[in-house]
Amino acid sequence: MPLYNTMTEILFADSNGDFPQAKKFNQTKKLGGFAIGAFREPSTDYRGTGFVFMLCSGVSSVVALILTAARVFVKSFRYESVSLDFVIGDDTYEAFPLKSNLNWLDPTSRYYDPITNCPISIPEDWVVCELKQKPGNSYHSKLVSLSLSDPTQPIYPGLKTRLVGFPKNFNIDSLHYVSPEADVSQYNKVKQCFLGGNKLIVSKGEIMSYHDMICTTCVSANGMSGSPLLIKLNDCYKVIGLLHGGPATPIHYYTSQIISNKLNPSNTDFDGLINYIQIKRGQAVTREVQNSLEYGLHFVFYIQQNVYQKGLTNNCANILCDLYSEAINYEFVTGNQLKYNLCVPIIKLYNEALYIGSRYV
């Protein structure tokens, strides 16, 4: 079952049909030290990206506070407040999330995609983490902090942006979504776009739209959730948002609602998912897509009829996760070409993040 970051696996071509090229980002040269790092479980692949927004001194073993996407700590649409390794520079720290109040059932905590007007699948997708040194480790990398943009900073279509994060290594068989205009022969271009994975890269783009969330043309790959979205003001980088992932669709929303409430999923969510799949089936122009959506439709009907006897089983949740992972592709092949990423605006979290930080001064 996909555990996290599924929506960030979105790779789309530019207006010329080419995959954008990313460049390696040298933190010490650009920032004067290390502010951006990668989350991972011990001895496993990266789970997401985060960045230092406040350095701490004199507060127990906490050396900094970092911001990231809450989805880094979400498994099967359940938030897990557990510590993870945070690799920054040549050093490995322990990161512990402070926020644990995500509530999938609270509609007021949902942010909306300004283009699809659909709620995103992870409510309030941001979290502050304590960064602590591990006992017995030696630390040599100089930590610096990224400046959060003033909430009054204007954000408008055409504003140039940079997305900086750590993509995971990936292979063509594990990609949940690549633009359908791409073929297998372009796989090496996709790999090159992210320098093969596990290297800090900068992806350049611009703002497409902004209302509840920021839409940017900066491309991303799995592992980059929580990456800072930067603008450059007077030769200084400012964070205007952090990466949530790809576009939000009703399939994302309804499946996340059903899986997050496995013991008692709502009939309303089932009905919404069924109705939307029926719409997509009617828009499909190939037999292959029609058959795929037909299978998904029958399966959702089956779950709805049987879920109240024993709740949502793990096998059913697995197949719903597969449906979730294909959502962007279903949109694309039915004429809705969603080519952008969503970022949580800093204004959504600015006051609360600084309030948390005030306890560590």
C-alpha positions in Angstrom: 0.0 0.0 0.0 1.4 3.5 -0.8 2.2 5.0 2.6 3.1 8.6 1.9 3.9 11.2 -0.8 1.8 9.5 -3.5 0.6 12.7 -5.0 4.1 14.1 -5.4 5.0 11.5 -8.1 3.9 13.9 -10.9 6.2 14.5 -13.8 4.9 16.7 -16.6 6.3 18.1 -19.8 6.7 21.7 -20.5 5.0 23.6 -23.3 7.5 22.2 -25.8 6.8 18.6 -24.7 10.1 18.3 -23.0 10.8 17.4 -19.4 12.3 20.4 -17.5 15.9 20.0 -16.4 16.7 20.5 -12.7 20.0 21.5 -11.3 21.9 20.4 -8.2 21.4 22.9 -5.4 24.5 23.8 -3.5 23.3 24.9 0.0 26.6 26.2 1.3 27.1 28.4 -1.8 23.5 29.6 -2.0 22.5 29.8 1.7 25.8 29.9 3.6 25.2 26.6 5.3 22.7 23.8 5.5 18.9 24.5 5.9 17.3 21.8 3.7 17.3 18.1 4.6 15.6 14.8 4.0 13.4 12.6 6.3 13.9 8.9 6.3 13.3 5.9 8.5 16.6 4.2 9.6 18.1 2.3 6.7 15.3 3.1 4.3 14.6 5.5 1.4 13.7 9.1 1.8 10.2 10.0 3.0 10.1 13.7 2.4 12.0 17.0 2.5 12.0 19.6 5.3 13.9 22.8 6.1 15.1 24.8 9.1 13.1 27.9 9.7 14.5 28.7 13.2 17.7 28.0 15.0 17.5 27.2 18.8 19.9 27.7 21.7 19.6 26.9 25.3 16.5 24.7 25.0 17.5 21.1 26.1 18.8 19.2 23.1 16.7 21.0 20.4 19.1 22.7 18.0 16.5 23.9 15.4 12.9 23.8 14.3 12.0 22.6 10.9 8.9 22.8 8.7 7.7 20.1 6.4 4.5 18.6 5.0 2.4 16.6 7.5 2.0 13.9 4.9 5.6 12.9 5.7 4.2 11.4 8.9 1.0 10.0 7.4 0.6 6.3 6.7 -2.6 5.0 5.2 -4.2 8.4 5.8 -3.4 8.3 9.5 -1.1 10.7 11.2 1.7 9.0 13.2 3.6 11.2 15.6 6.9 9.4 15.5 10.5 10.5 15.2 12.3 10.1 11.9 16.0 10.6 10.9 16.6 13.9 9.3 19.7 14.0 7.1 21.1 17.5 6.5 24.6 18.0 5.1 26.7 15.1 6.2 24.9 14.8 9.5 21.9 12.8 10.8 19.6 14.3 13.4 16.4 13.1 15.0 13.2 15.0 14.0 10.1 14.8 16.1 6.8 16.3 14.9 5.0 18.7 17.3 1.6 18.8 15.6 -0.8 15.9 15.9 -4.3 17.4 15.4 -5.0 16.5 11.8 -8.7 15.7 11.4 -10.0 14.3 8.1 -13.6 14.8 9.3 -13.2 18.6 9.9 -14.2 20.4 6.6 -12.8 23.7 7.9 -9.2 22.2 8.0 -9.3 21.5 4.3 -7.4 23.7 1.8 -8.7 23.9 -1.8 -7.0 23.5 -5.1 -7.7 26.9 -6.8 -7.9 25.3 -10.3 -10.0 22.1 -9.6 -11.8 23.7 -6.6 -11.4 20.4 -4.9 -10.2 19.9 -1.2 -6.7 18.5 -0.9 -6.4 15.0 0.6 -4.4 15.9 3.7 -6.0 18.5 5.9 -3.7 21.3 7.1 -0.7 19.6 5.4 2.1 21.2 7.4 3.9 20.4 10.6 6.7 21.9 12.8 9.3 19.4 14.0 12.0 19.6 16.7 15.5 18.8 15.5 17.8 17.1 18.0 21.3 15.8 17.9 21.7 12.0 18.3 23.7 11.0 21.4 27.2 9.9 20.4 27.1 11.5 17.0 29.6 14.2 15.9 28.2 17.1 14.0 30.1 19.3 11.5 27.6 20.8 9.1 26.8 24.5 9.8 23.0 24.9 10.2 21.3 28.0 8.9 17.7 29.0 8.7 15.5 29.9 5.7 13.4 33.1 6.1 9.7 32.7 5.9 8.2 35.3 3.6 6.2 38.1 5.1 2.5 37.2 4.9 1.8 40.4 3.1 4.2 39.5 0.2 2.1 39.6 -3.0 1.7 36.3 -4.8 0.5 36.5 -8.4 0.5 34.5 -11.6 3.8 34.7 -13.4 5.9 35.2 -10.2 9.1 33.2 -10.6 9.5 30.4 -8.1 12.0 27.7 -7.2 11.2 24.3 -5.5 14.2 22.8 -3.7 14.0 19.2 -2.4 15.3 15.6 -2.4 13.6 13.3 -5.0 13.8 9.6 -4.4 15.4 7.1 -6.6 12.7 5.7 -8.9 12.2 3.3 -11.8 9.8 3.4 -14.6 7.6 0.6 -13.2 7.0 2.3 -9.9 6.0 5.7 -11.3 2.4 6.5 -10.3 2.0 9.2 -12.9 4.0 10.5 -15.9 2.3 12.7 -18.5 0.7 10.5 -21.1 2.5 12.4 -23.9 5.7 10.9 -22.6 6.8 7.5 -23.7 9.3 5.0 -22.4 12.1 6.4 -24.6 11.9 9.6 -22.5 12.6 7.8 -19.3 16.2 8.8 -19.2 15.1 12.4 -19.6 12.8 12.0 -16.6 15.7 10.5 -14.6 18.0 13.3 -15.6 15.3 15.9 -14.7 15.9 14.8 -11.1 19.6 13.9 -11.4 18.8 10.2 -10.7 17.3 10.9 -7.3 18.7 11.4 -3.8 20.4 14.7 -4.7 19.2 18.1 -3.6 17.8 19.7 -6.7 16.2 23.0 -7.7 13.2 23.0 -10.0 12.3 26.3 -11.6 8.8 27.5 -12.6 6.2 30.2 -11.9 2.9 30.7 -10.1 -0.1 29.6 -12.1 -2.8 30.5 -9.7 -3.2 31.4 -6.0 -6.2 31.4 -3.7 -6.3 28.8 -0.9 -3.3 27.0 -2.2 -0.4 28.0 -4.5 -0.3 26.4 -7.9 3.2 26.3 -9.4 4.7 24.9 -12.6 7.8 23.7 -10.7 7.9 19.9 -11.2 8.5 17.4 -8.4 9.0 13.7 -7.7 8.3 11.4 -4.9 10.3 12.3 -1.8 9.9 16.1 -2.3 6.8 16.7 -0.1 7.6 19.4 2.3 10.1 21.1 0.0 10.3 24.9 0.4 8.9 27.0 -2.5 11.2 29.9 -2.8 11.2 33.4 -4.4 14.3 35.6 -4.6 14.0 39.1 -3.2 17.1 41.4 -3.2 19.4 38.4 -3.6 17.8 36.6 -0.6 15.6 33.5 -0.7 12.3 33.7 1.0 9.9 30.8 1.6 6.4 31.5 0.3 5.1 27.9 0.6 5.9 24.3 1.1 5.1 21.4 -1.3 2.0 19.4 -0.8 2.0 17.5 -4.1 0.1 17.2 -7.3 -3.3 18.6 -8.2 -6.3 17.7 -6.1 -9.2 15.7 -7.6 -12.4 14.3 -6.2 -10.9 10.8 -6.5 -8.1 11.9 -4.2 -10.5 13.5 -1.8 -13.1 10.8 -1.5 -10.6 7.9 -1.3 -8.7 9.7 1.4 -11.9 10.2 3.3 -12.9 6.6 3.1 -9.5 5.1 4.0 -9.0 7.5 6.9 -12.2 6.4 8.4 -11.8 2.6 7.8 -14.1 1.5 10.6 -17.1 3.6 9.6 -16.7 5.2 6.2 -19.4 7.6 5.1 -22.0 6.7 2.5 -21.8 10.2 1.2 -18.1 9.7 0.4 -18.9 6.4 -1.4 -21.7 8.0 -3.4 -19.5 11.0 -4.3 -16.7 8.7 -5.5 -19.1 6.5 -7.5 -20.7 9.5 -9.2 -17.4 11.0 -10.1 -16.0 7.7 -11.6 -19.2 7.4 -13.6 -18.5 10.9 -15.0 -14.9 10.0 -15.9 -16.1 6.8 -17.5 -18.4 8.8 -19.7 -15.5 11.1 -20.8 -13.0 8.3 -21.5 -12.1 8.0 -25.2 -10.3 4.6 -25.2 -11.6 1.2 -24.3 -8.6 0.6 -22.0 -9.5 3.6 -19.8 -13.2 2.8 -19.9 -12.4 -0.8 -18.7 -10.1 0.5 -16.0 -12.8 2.9 -14.7 -15.5 0.2 -15.0 -13.4 -2.1 -12.8 -12.9 0.7 -10.2 -16.6 1.5 -10.3 -17.6 -2.1 -9.6 -15.1 -2.4 -6.9 -16.3 0.7 -5.1 -19.9 -0.6 -5.3 -18.7 -3.9 -3.8 -16.9 -2.1 -0.9 -19.9 0.1 -0.2 -22.2 -2.9 0.0 -19.9 -5.0 2.3 -18.0 -2.4 4.4 -20.6 -2.1 7.2 -20.2 -5.8 8.1 -16.5 -5.7 9.0 -15.2 -2.3 8.1 -12.7 -1.5 5.3 -10.3 -4.4 4.9 -6.6 -3.9 4.2 -7.0 -5.5 0.7 -9.8 -3.1 -0.1 -7.8 -0.2 1.1 -4.9 -1.3 -1.1 -7.0 -1.2 -4.2 -8.5 2.2 -3.2 -4.9 3.4 -2.9 -4.2 2.2 -6.4 -7.3 4.2 -7.6 -5.9 7.2 -5.7 -2.6 6.9 -7.4 -4.1 6.8 -10.8 -6.4 9.8 -10.3 -4.2 12.4 -12.2 -3.8 10.0 -15.1 -7.6 9.5 -15.3 -8.0 13.3 -15.4 -5.4 13.6 -18.1 -6.8 10.9 -20.4 -10.3 12.3 -20.1 -9.2 15.8 -21.3 -8.3 17.5 -18.0 -4.6 18.2 -18.3 -3.6 19.2 -14.8 0.1 20.2 -15.0 1.1 21.9 -11.8 2.0 21.3 -8.2 0.2 22.5 -5.0 2.0 24.3 -2.2 0.6 25.3 1.2 1.1 29.1 1.5 3.2 30.3 4.3 0.4 32.7 5.3 -1.6 29.6 6.4 0.9 28.7 9.0 3.0 31.8 9.7 1.5 32.9 13.0 1.3 29.5 14.5 4.8 28.5 13.4 6.3 31.7 15.0 4.2 31.1 18.1 5.7 27.6 18.4 9.1 29.0 17.8 8.7 31.6 20.6 8.8 28.8 23.1 12.3 27.9 22.0 13.9 31.4 22.2 
